[in-house]
């Protein structure tokens, strides 16, 4: 290579890189779009079979072309129909559970409110029970006060023969 050729800068190839990257991305997007079309055609046939509905010839033909393009094995169709049936059954179970969950939440709120009412009633009854049990203490106080009166004024509560000389003197004082 001559020194003049060696000193020359290589042609600027960096300008083509974004264009190539964009072209690759466009091709990948087109490939994905085509695969999605095939999947949709295949899924249509699977969904009909899973529901037990007849598959029209055009749908069946499209599904065969799609399965071939996607390189699915023939046994894949039966497995996918079974999976679609199972998914439909699970969807029904989920919908039922969601419906029950809404009802259960409403019932849980009602129970919570009832429990609050019962707790208020419980507190009220405990307070009443406490007041009723306290009558024994009141009775003791009353008995003690009455006993004090009997001691201070025995002439009001005893027969004359039961009073001692000191009690008579106290009453006369």
PyMOL commands that set and color helices and strands:
alter all, ss='L'
color gray80, all
select helices_A, chain A and resi 3-7+14-50+57-69+75-133+135-152+154-156+160-162+165-172
alter helices_A, ss='H'
color red, helices_A
deselect
rebuild
show_as cartoon
